[in-house]
Amino acid sequence: MGMTNFESEIAGLIIESLNLEDVEVKDINPEDPLFNEGLGLDSIDALELSVALSQKYGISLRADNPDIQNIFSSLRMLASYVESNATMAEKPG
């Protein structure tokens, strides 16, 4: 299944906030892991991404959230979480 518009938006935010110079939105498979063997992000990236998502969508992604590994498991999971929890004017839909 292809990427939704909102998944594309989140992918763009990942690339922009983490300065991933050699990655384009179309290069990110929404089902692939964001960490390790997938996009190769690390815990520092997760922290920076959490801040960017918080600023743009008003969501809180804390390291002590028991679902944090699930939420960050793939672009699709992350976009789904943000879509469900966004509180800012840029809320999707």
MOPAC internal coordinates of N, CA, C and O (Angstrom, degrees):
PM7 1SCF
backbone

  N    0.0000 0     0.00 0     0.00 0    0    0    0
  C    1.4553 1     0.00 0     0.00 0    1    0    0
  C    1.5223 1   109.35 1     0.00 0    2    1    0
  O    1.2310 1   120.86 1   -40.72 1    3    2    1
  N    1.3197 1   115.95 1   139.28 1    3    2    1
  C    1.4544 1   120.37 1  -178.47 1    5    3    2
  C    1.5120 1   112.46 1   -73.67 1    6    5    3
  O    1.2310 1   121.57 1    -0.37 1    7    6    5
  N    1.3087 1   114.60 1   179.63 1    7    6    5
  C    1.4538 1   121.35 1  -178.08 1    9    7    6
  C    1.5302 1   109.77 1   -85.06 1   10    9    7
  O    1.2310 1   120.69 1   -42.00 1   11   10    9
  N    1.3248 1   116.30 1   138.00 1   11   10    9
  C    1.4646 1   120.08 1   174.93 1   13   11   10
  C    1.5299 1   108.72 1   -77.09 1   14   13   11
  O    1.2310 1   120.76 1   -13.75 1   15   14   13
  N    1.3212 1   116.16 1   166.25 1   15   14   13
  C    1.4648 1   119.57 1   178.21 1   17   15   14
  C    1.5188 1   111.29 1   -59.63 1   18   17   15
  O    1.2310 1   120.87 1   139.66 1   19   18   17
  N    1.3383 1   115.95 1   -40.34 1   19   18   17
  C    1.4590 1   118.33 1  -178.65 1   21   19   18
  C    1.5327 1   111.17 1   -69.92 1   22   21   19
  O    1.2310 1   120.38 1   142.35 1   23   22   21
  N    1.3297 1   116.88 1   -37.65 1   23   22   21
  C    1.4753 1   119.29 1   175.24 1   25   23   22
  C    1.5233 1   110.12 1   -61.11 1   26   25   23
  O    1.2310 1   120.18 1   141.00 1   27   26   25
  N    1.3260 1   117.27 1   -39.00 1   27   26   25
  C    1.4716 1   120.94 1   176.63 1   29   27   26
  C    1.5261 1   110.78 1   -62.06 1   30   29   27
  O    1.2310 1   121.03 1   139.53 1   31   30   29
  N    1.3216 1   115.64 1   -40.47 1   31   30   29
  C    1.4667 1   120.76 1   179.19 1   33   31   30
  C    1.5319 1   110.75 1   -63.06 1   34   33   31
  O    1.2310 1   120.77 1   134.79 1   35   34   33
  N    1.3347 1   116.14 1   -45.21 1   35   34   33
  C    1.4655 1   120.41 1   179.02 1   37   35   34
  C    1.5308 1   110.32 1   -66.36 1   38   37   35
  O    1.2310 1   120.16 1   140.03 1   39   38   37
  N    1.3196 1   117.29 1   -39.97 1   39   38   37
  C    1.4702 1   121.05 1   177.35 1   41   39   38
  C    1.5221 1   109.83 1   -59.43 1   42   41   39
  O    1.2310 1   120.67 1   137.57 1   43   42   41
  N    1.3337 1   116.32 1   -42.43 1   43   42   41
  C    1.4601 1   120.51 1   177.73 1   45   43   42
  C    1.5176 1   111.81 1   -62.26 1   46   45   43
  O    1.2310 1   121.00 1   140.23 1   47   46   45
  N    1.3298 1   115.70 1   -39.77 1   47   46   45
  C    1.4678 1   120.63 1   178.65 1   49   47   46
  C    1.5306 1   110.48 1   -65.48 1   50   49   47
  O    1.2310 1   120.34 1   139.82 1   51   50   49
  N    1.3276 1   116.96 1   -40.18 1   51   50   49
  C    1.4776 1   121.07 1   177.57 1   53   51   50
  C    1.5250 1   109.37 1   -59.64 1   54   53   51
  O    1.2310 1   120.69 1   129.82 1   55   54   53
  N    1.3239 1   116.29 1   -50.18 1   55   54   53
  C    1.4670 1   121.40 1  -178.11 1   57   55   54
  C    1.5237 1   110.94 1   -61.61 1   58   57   55
  O    1.2310 1   120.79 1   134.29 1   59   58   57
  N    1.3272 1   116.09 1   -45.71 1   59   58   57
  C    1.4681 1   121.65 1  -177.92 1   61   59   58
  C    1.5241 1   111.65 1   -67.30 1   62   61   59
  O    1.2310 1   120.31 1   131.64 1   63   62   61
  N    1.3422 1   117.01 1   -48.36 1   63   62   61
  C    1.4682 1   119.27 1  -173.75 1   65   63   62
  C    1.5239 1   112.06 1   -72.52 1   66   65   63
  O    1.2310 1   120.28 1   154.82 1   67   66   65
  N    1.3375 1   117.08 1   -25.18 1   67   66   65
  C    1.4708 1   119.78 1  -179.15 1   69   67   66
  C    1.5288 1   112.36 1  -103.90 1   70   69   67
  O    1.2310 1   120.61 1  -175.78 1   71   70   69
  N    1.3342 1   116.43 1     4.22 1   71   70   69
  C    1.4681 1   121.19 1   179.64 1   73   71   70
  C    1.5316 1   112.22 1    51.93 1   74   73   71
  O    1.2310 1   120.74 1  -130.06 1   75   74   73
  N    1.3192 1   116.19 1    49.94 1   75   74   73
  C    1.4718 1   120.75 1   178.58 1   77   75   74
  C    1.5252 1   108.02 1   -83.39 1   78   77   75
  O    1.2310 1   121.20 1   -87.73 1   79   78   77
  N    1.3283 1   115.30 1    92.27 1   79   78   77
  C    1.4603 1   120.96 1  -170.30 1   81   79   78
  C    1.5199 1   114.42 1   -67.40 1   82   81   79
  O    1.2310 1   119.84 1   147.00 1   83   82   81
  N    1.3248 1   117.91 1   -33.00 1   83   82   81
  C    1.4576 1   119.88 1  -175.11 1   85   83   82
  C    1.5227 1   113.04 1  -100.77 1   86   85   83
  O    1.2310 1   120.45 1  -162.31 1   87   86   85
  N    1.3209 1   116.75 1    17.69 1   87   86   85
  C    1.4618 1   120.36 1  -177.35 1   89   87   86
  C    1.5239 1   109.09 1  -119.78 1   90   89   87
  O    1.2310 1   120.77 1   -44.48 1   91   90   89
  N    1.3218 1   116.14 1   135.52 1   91   90   89
  C    1.4603 1   121.34 1   173.90 1   93   91   90
  C    1.5224 1   108.20 1  -114.26 1   94   93   91
  O    1.2310 1   120.71 1   -20.41 1   95   94   93
  N    1.3272 1   116.25 1   159.59 1   95   94   93
  C    1.4586 1   120.97 1  -179.02 1   97   95   94
  C    1.5225 1   110.83 1   -52.44 1   98   97   95
  O    1.2310 1   120.45 1   135.90 1   99   98   97
  N    1.3280 1   116.74 1   -44.10 1   99   98   97
  C    1.4643 1   120.17 1  -177.26 1  101   99   98
  C    1.5335 1   112.58 1   -66.35 1  102  101   99
  O    1.2310 1   120.11 1   163.11 1  103  102  101
  N    1.3221 1   117.39 1   -16.89 1  103  102  101
  C    1.4710 1   120.91 1   179.75 1  105  103  102
  C    1.5264 1   112.03 1   -78.39 1  106  105  103
  O    1.2310 1   119.97 1   164.52 1  107  106  105
  N    1.3235 1   117.66 1   -15.48 1  107  106  105
  C    1.4610 1   120.75 1  -175.86 1  109  107  106
  C    1.5238 1   109.20 1   -94.13 1  110  109  107
  O    1.2310 1   120.76 1   -62.88 1  111  110  109
  N    1.3195 1   116.15 1   117.12 1  111  110  109
  C    1.4645 1   121.19 1   175.59 1  113  111  110
  C    1.5282 1   106.78 1   -81.60 1  114  113  111
  O    1.2310 1   119.84 1   -55.04 1  115  114  113
  N    1.3461 1   117.91 1   124.96 1  115  114  113
  C    1.4619 1   119.86 1  -175.91 1  117  115  114
  C    1.5270 1   114.18 1   -60.92 1  118  117  115
  O    1.2310 1   120.34 1   160.31 1  119  118  117
  N    1.3339 1   116.96 1   -19.69 1  119  118  117
  C    1.4652 1   120.95 1  -178.63 1  121  119  118
  C    1.5310 1   112.56 1   -93.01 1  122  121  119
  O    1.2310 1   120.28 1   162.86 1  123  122  121
  N    1.3208 1   117.07 1   -17.14 1  123  122  121
  C    1.4700 1   120.64 1  -176.23 1  125  123  122
  C    1.5263 1   111.14 1   -72.56 1  126  125  123
  O    1.2310 1   120.58 1   -28.76 1  127  126  125
  N    1.3359 1   116.50 1   151.24 1  127  126  125
  C    1.4664 1   119.39 1   176.62 1  129  127  126
  C    1.5282 1   110.69 1   -62.55 1  130  129  127
  O    1.2310 1   120.75 1   -34.64 1  131  130  129
  N    1.3236 1   116.17 1   145.36 1  131  130  129
  C    1.4622 1   120.34 1   176.08 1  133  131  130
  C    1.5233 1   110.26 1   -82.57 1  134  133  131
  O    1.2310 1   120.64 1   155.68 1  135  134  133
  N    1.3306 1   116.39 1   -24.32 1  135  134  133
  C    1.4612 1   120.32 1  -175.90 1  137  135  134
  C    1.5210 1   110.62 1  -110.22 1  138  137  135
  O    1.2310 1   121.50 1   -13.95 1  139  138  137
  N    1.3266 1   114.74 1   166.05 1  139  138  137
  C    1.4586 1   121.76 1   176.26 1  141  139  138
  C    1.5190 1   112.50 1    54.54 1  142  141  139
  O    1.2310 1   120.02 1    62.16 1  143  142  141
  N    1.3439 1   117.56 1  -117.84 1  143  142  141
  C    1.4633 1   119.88 1  -171.06 1  145  143  142
  C    1.5261 1   114.54 1   -69.68 1  146  145  143
  O    1.2310 1   119.87 1   163.88 1  147  146  145
  N    1.3286 1   117.86 1   -16.12 1  147  146  145
  C    1.4619 1   119.98 1   179.83 1  149  147  146
  C    1.5136 1   111.34 1   -80.44 1  150  149  147
  O    1.2310 1   120.85 1    70.39 1  151  150  149
  N    1.3174 1   115.99 1  -109.61 1  151  150  149
  C    1.4625 1   121.38 1  -179.55 1  153  151  150
  C    1.5277 1   111.52 1   -75.05 1  154  153  151
  O    1.2310 1   120.70 1   163.04 1  155  154  153
  N    1.3304 1   116.27 1   -16.96 1  155  154  153
  C    1.4608 1   120.38 1   174.88 1  157  155  154
  C    1.5182 1   114.86 1    81.64 1  158  157  155
  O    1.2310 1   119.96 1  -155.78 1  159  158  157
  N    1.3234 1   117.68 1    24.22 1  159  158  157
  C    1.4588 1   119.87 1   178.51 1  161  159  158
  C    1.5275 1   110.37 1   -72.79 1  162  161  159
  O    1.2310 1   120.75 1   -18.82 1  163  162  161
  N    1.3351 1   116.17 1   161.18 1  163  162  161
  C    1.4661 1   120.66 1   177.75 1  165  163  162
  C    1.5294 1   109.81 1  -126.53 1  166  165  163
  O    1.2310 1   120.12 1     4.56 1  167  166  165
  N    1.3059 1   117.37 1  -175.44 1  167  166  165
  C    1.4674 1   120.75 1  -174.22 1  169  167  166
  C    1.5339 1   112.55 1   -65.32 1  170  169  167
  O    1.2310 1   120.02 1   148.12 1  171  170  169
  N    1.3229 1   117.57 1   -31.88 1  171  170  169
  C    1.4704 1   120.37 1   176.49 1  173  171  170
  C    1.5290 1   109.08 1   -66.02 1  174  173  171
  O    1.2310 1   120.81 1   137.81 1  175  174  173
  N    1.3369 1   116.06 1   -42.19 1  175  174  173
  C    1.4682 1   120.34 1   176.82 1  177  175  174
  C    1.5273 1   110.31 1   -59.54 1  178  177  175
  O    1.2310 1   120.66 1   138.03 1  179  178  177
  N    1.3313 1   116.34 1   -41.97 1  179  178  177
  C    1.4659 1   121.01 1  -179.53 1  181  179  178
  C    1.5192 1   110.28 1   -60.37 1  182  181  179
  O    1.2310 1   120.63 1   138.64 1  183  182  181
  N    1.3260 1   116.40 1   -41.36 1  183  182  181
  C    1.4570 1   121.23 1   179.53 1  185  183  182
  C    1.5295 1   110.81 1   -64.67 1  186  185  183
  O    1.2310 1   120.41 1   133.05 1  187  186  185
  N    1.3323 1   116.83 1   -46.95 1  187  186  185
  C    1.4648 1   120.95 1   179.79 1  189  187  186
  C    1.5243 1   110.70 1   -63.38 1  190  189  187
  O    1.2310 1   120.91 1   139.37 1  191  190  189
  N    1.3261 1   115.87 1   -40.63 1  191  190  189
  C    1.4559 1   120.68 1   179.90 1  193  191  190
  C    1.5277 1   110.67 1   -66.06 1  194  193  191
  O    1.2310 1   120.46 1   140.78 1  195  194  193
  N    1.3244 1   116.73 1   -39.22 1  195  194  193
  C    1.4670 1   120.92 1   177.58 1  197  195  194
  C    1.5228 1   111.01 1   -59.54 1  198  197  195
  O    1.2310 1   120.63 1   137.50 1  199  198  197
  N    1.3328 1   116.40 1   -42.50 1  199  198  197
  C    1.4595 1   121.54 1   179.24 1  201  199  198
  C    1.5304 1   109.91 1   -64.00 1  202  201  199
  O    1.2310 1   120.38 1   134.91 1  203  202  201
  N    1.3274 1   116.88 1   -45.09 1  203  202  201
  C    1.4647 1   121.14 1  -179.51 1  205  203  202
  C    1.5290 1   110.89 1   -62.38 1  206  205  203
  O    1.2310 1   120.56 1   137.22 1  207  206  205
  N    1.3269 1   116.53 1   -42.78 1  207  206  205
  C    1.4664 1   120.90 1   179.91 1  209  207  206
  C    1.5247 1   110.78 1   -66.99 1  210  209  207
  O    1.2310 1   120.96 1   142.20 1  211  210  209
  N    1.3209 1   115.78 1   -37.80 1  211  210  209
  C    1.4599 1   120.97 1   178.54 1  213  211  210
  C    1.5268 1   110.72 1   -63.64 1  214  213  211
  O    1.2310 1   120.82 1   135.76 1  215  214  213
  N    1.3323 1   116.04 1   -44.24 1  215  214  213
  C    1.4608 1   120.60 1  -178.82 1  217  215  214
  C    1.5235 1   111.62 1   -66.99 1  218  217  215
  O    1.2310 1   120.47 1   141.28 1  219  218  217
  N    1.3190 1   116.71 1   -38.72 1  219  218  217
  C    1.4634 1   119.80 1  -175.34 1  221  219  218
  C    1.5251 1   112.93 1   -83.18 1  222  221  219
  O    1.2310 1   120.24 1   141.85 1  223  222  221
  N    1.3199 1   117.16 1   -38.15 1  223  222  221
  C    1.4639 1   120.11 1  -172.29 1  225  223  222
  C    1.5267 1   114.57 1  -117.98 1  226  225  223
  O    1.2310 1   120.16 1   175.90 1  227  226  225
  N    1.3285 1   117.30 1    -4.10 1  227  226  225
  C    1.4515 1   120.24 1   177.14 1  229  227  226
  C    1.5218 1   114.14 1    72.27 1  230  229  227
  O    1.2310 1   120.61 1  -156.88 1  231  230  229
  N    1.3307 1   116.43 1    23.12 1  231  230  229
  C    1.4650 1   118.82 1   179.26 1  233  231  230
  C    1.5144 1   109.65 1   -97.75 1  234  233  231
  O    1.2310 1   120.90 1   -24.50 1  235  234  233
  N    1.3185 1   115.89 1   155.50 1  235  234  233
  C    1.4559 1   120.89 1   177.70 1  237  235  234
  C    1.5194 1   108.70 1  -111.17 1  238  237  235
  O    1.2310 1   120.81 1   -62.71 1  239  238  237
  N    1.3157 1   116.06 1   117.29 1  239  238  237
  C    1.4675 1   121.58 1   177.15 1  241  239  238
  C    1.5190 1   107.61 1  -115.64 1  242  241  239
  O    1.2310 1   121.06 1   -85.79 1  243  242  241
  N    1.3115 1   115.59 1    94.21 1  243  242  241
  C    1.4597 1   119.88 1  -176.70 1  245  243  242
  C    1.5247 1   110.47 1   -96.43 1  246  245  243
  O    1.2310 1   121.58 1   -32.94 1  247  246  245
  N    1.3228 1   114.59 1   147.06 1  247  246  245
  C    1.4620 1   120.31 1  -179.72 1  249  247  246
  C    1.5301 1   112.30 1   -61.22 1  250  249  247
  O    1.2310 1   120.58 1   154.16 1  251  250  249
  N    1.3488 1   116.49 1   -25.84 1  251  250  249
  C    1.4622 1   118.89 1  -178.68 1  253  251  250
  C    1.5378 1   112.75 1   -87.65 1  254  253  251
  O    1.2310 1   120.36 1  -175.81 1  255  254  253
  N    1.3322 1   116.92 1     4.19 1  255  254  253
  C    1.4662 1   120.49 1   174.74 1  257  255  254
  C    1.5336 1   107.91 1   -66.89 1  258  257  255
  O    1.2310 1   119.74 1   -56.12 1  259  258  257
  N    1.3300 1   118.11 1   123.88 1  259  258  257
  C    1.4627 1   120.19 1  -176.43 1  261  259  258
  C    1.5341 1   113.26 1   -62.96 1  262  261  259
  O    1.2310 1   120.53 1   159.93 1  263  262  261
  N    1.3282 1   116.60 1   -20.07 1  263  262  261
  C    1.4685 1   120.32 1  -178.97 1  265  263  262
  C    1.5272 1   113.00 1   -97.63 1  266  265  263
  O    1.2310 1   120.23 1  -173.25 1  267  266  265
  N    1.3377 1   117.17 1     6.75 1  267  266  265
  C    1.4653 1   120.02 1  -171.60 1  269  267  266
  C    1.5274 1   112.63 1   -57.15 1  270  269  267
  O    1.2310 1   119.75 1   140.17 1  271  270  269
  N    1.3272 1   118.08 1   -39.83 1  271  270  269
  C    1.4693 1   119.60 1  -179.74 1  273  271  270
  C    1.5229 1   110.89 1   -66.34 1  274  273  271
  O    1.2310 1   120.49 1   141.79 1  275  274  273
  N    1.3177 1   116.67 1   -38.21 1  275  274  273
  C    1.4600 1   121.21 1   175.70 1  277  275  274
  C    1.5101 1   111.55 1   -63.66 1  278  277  275
  O    1.2310 1   121.11 1   133.32 1  279  278  277
  N    1.3317 1   115.47 1   -46.68 1  279  278  277
  C    1.4606 1   121.15 1  -177.39 1  281  279  278
  C    1.5241 1   110.67 1   -59.43 1  282  281  279
  O    1.2310 1   120.41 1   137.15 1  283  282  281
  N    1.3286 1   116.83 1   -42.85 1  283  282  281
  C    1.4621 1   121.63 1  -178.15 1  285  283  282
  C    1.5274 1   113.27 1   -90.27 1  286  285  283
  O    1.2310 1   120.04 1  -168.93 1  287  286  285
  N    1.3301 1   117.53 1    11.07 1  287  286  285
  C    1.4671 1   119.02 1  -175.14 1  289  287  286
  C    1.5242 1   112.56 1   -68.67 1  290  289  287
  O    1.2310 1   119.80 1   147.26 1  291  290  289
  N    1.3262 1   117.98 1   -32.74 1  291  290  289
  C    1.4661 1   120.78 1   179.14 1  293  291  290
  C    1.5243 1   108.83 1  -155.61 1  294  293  291
  O    1.2310 1   121.04 1   -14.55 1  295  294  293
  N    1.3116 1   115.62 1   165.45 1  295  294  293
  C    1.4590 1   121.02 1   176.60 1  297  295  294
  C    1.5285 1   109.94 1   -58.35 1  298  297  295
  O    1.2310 1   120.27 1   138.61 1  299  298  297
  N    1.3271 1   117.08 1   -41.39 1  299  298  297
  C    1.4699 1   121.37 1  -178.39 1  301  299  298
  C    1.5274 1   110.80 1   -61.88 1  302  301  299
  O    1.2310 1   119.94 1   134.79 1  303  302  301
  N    1.3409 1   117.71 1   -45.21 1  303  302  301
  C    1.4640 1   121.42 1   179.71 1  305  303  302
  C    1.5326 1   110.63 1   -65.30 1  306  305  303
  O    1.2310 1   120.52 1   138.04 1  307  306  305
  N    1.3252 1   116.60 1   -41.96 1  307  306  305
  C    1.4609 1   121.27 1  -179.08 1  309  307  306
  C    1.5255 1   110.32 1   -64.48 1  310  309  307
  O    1.2310 1   120.26 1   133.23 1  311  310  309
  N    1.3321 1   117.11 1   -46.77 1  311  310  309
  C    1.4660 1   121.24 1  -179.89 1  313  311  310
  C    1.5253 1   110.31 1   -62.05 1  314  313  311
  O    1.2310 1   120.46 1   139.47 1  315  314  313
  N    1.3189 1   116.72 1   -40.53 1  315  314  313
  C    1.4626 1   121.50 1   179.45 1  317  315  314
  C    1.5286 1   110.55 1   -62.62 1  318  317  315
  O    1.2310 1   120.65 1   136.26 1  319  318  317
  N    1.3305 1   116.36 1   -43.74 1  319  318  317
  C    1.4657 1   120.93 1   179.21 1  321  319  318
  C    1.5303 1   110.43 1   -63.28 1  322  321  319
  O    1.2310 1   120.51 1   132.69 1  323  322  321
  N    1.3276 1   116.64 1   -47.31 1  323  322  321
  C    1.4651 1   120.58 1  -178.24 1  325  323  322
  C    1.5286 1   109.81 1   -62.16 1  326  325  323
  O    1.2310 1   120.68 1   136.46 1  327  326  325
  N    1.3262 1   116.30 1   -43.54 1  327  326  325
  C    1.4640 1   121.21 1  -179.73 1  329  327  326
  C    1.5301 1   110.98 1   -58.95 1  330  329  327
  O    1.2310 1   120.55 1   141.12 1  331  330  329
  N    1.3141 1   116.55 1   -38.88 1  331  330  329
  C    1.4652 1   121.62 1  -177.89 1  333  331  330
  C    1.5253 1   113.12 1   -77.80 1  334  333  331
  O    1.2310 1   120.03 1   156.27 1  335  334  333
  N    1.3260 1   117.56 1   -23.73 1  335  334  333
  C    1.4550 1   120.69 1  -170.82 1  337  335  334
  C    1.5277 1   115.23 1  -118.33 1  338  337  335
  O    1.2310 1   119.97 1   179.57 1  339  338  337
  N    1.3213 1   117.66 1    -0.43 1  339  338  337
  C    1.4598 1   120.53 1  -177.82 1  341  339  338
  C    1.5223 1   110.79 1   -63.32 1  342  341  339
  O    1.2310 1   120.90 1   -39.13 1  343  342  341
  N    1.3283 1   115.88 1   140.87 1  343  342  341
  C    1.4687 1   120.21 1   179.80 1  345  343  342
  C    1.5277 1   112.15 1  -123.36 1  346  345  343
  O    1.2310 1   120.20 1   174.02 1  347  346  345
  N    1.3028 1   117.22 1    -5.98 1  347  346  345
  C    1.4600 1   120.51 1  -174.50 1  349  347  346
  C    1.5275 1   111.92 1   -89.21 1  350  349  347
  O    1.2310 1   121.19 1    -6.85 1  351  350  349
  N    1.3289 1   115.32 1   173.15 1  351  350  349
  C    1.4563 1   121.76 1  -179.62 1  353  351  350
  C    1.5369 1   111.40 1   -60.85 1  354  353  351
  O    1.2310 1   120.55 1   154.02 1  355  354  353
  N    1.3335 1   116.56 1   -25.98 1  355  354  353
  C    1.4603 1   119.03 1  -177.89 1  357  355  354
  C    1.5186 1   112.29 1   -83.95 1  358  357  355
  O    1.2310 1   120.78 1  -166.19 1  359  358  357
  N    1.3110 1   116.11 1    13.81 1  359  358  357
  C    1.4645 1   120.11 1   178.83 1  361  359  358
  C    1.5233 1   109.06 1   -52.70 1  362  361  359
  O    1.2310 1   120.55 1   -46.32 1  363  362  361
  N    1.3212 1   116.55 1   133.68 1  363  362  361
  C    1.4595 1   120.40 1  -176.69 1  365  363  362
  C    1.5231 1   111.78 1   -66.63 1  366  365  363
  O    1.2310 1   121.28 1   -21.06 1  367  366  365
  N    1.3483 1   115.15 1   158.94 1  367  366  365
  C    1.4610 1   119.77 1   171.60 1  369  367  366
  C    1.4586 1   112.82 1    91.98 1  370  369  367
  O    1.2310 1   120.10 1   180.00 1  371  370  369

